[in-house]
Amino acid sequence: MRNFLLFAAVIALTACSGDSKQAEVSASKIELGRMNRDFAAALNAKDAKAAAALYTEDAVLIPPGEPVVRGREAIEEYWKSALESGGVRDVSVETMDARSSGSLGYETGTYVLTANGPDGEAVIDKGRYVELLRREPDGEWHSTHGIWNVSPE
């Protein structure tokens, strides 16, 4: 929460600065949402390595009801395990909002995924997510922090 509040304060202060150069480097909603669209494609392809490559080396995942996952290598193992044990498939995401200022940004959205339940039957999980993003030297946006939860339905 502290990191999110710090990020929000940085975005607010930067937005109020009136710096026209800053506006020129702001990313579009489509560009910022690409990370999660690529992430969904990687999970659909059962490719945990490709999914993890969309995170920074020091990224943090905060899965619902589970321990925090720190670092790209641990994130790869987390998704590898989810793909192998839960039969995660048919993942889709939709960006609700995304903004950036300089090399920092965020995306909020919704997801739908299908996984195998304990009885082997398909279980559909619908939820929401927040990604804090950083533009890396190659110009691509990678997640530094990700959190998601189930939608209240």
Secondary structure, DSSP 8 states (H G I E B T S, - for coil): -HHHHHHHHHHHHHHHT--HHHHHH---HHHHHHHHHHHHHHHHTT-HHHHHTTEEEEEEEE-TTS--EESHHHHHHHHHHHHHHH--EEEEEEEEEEEEETTEEEEEEEEEEEEE-TTS-EEEEEEEEEEEEEE-TTS-EEEEEEEEEE---
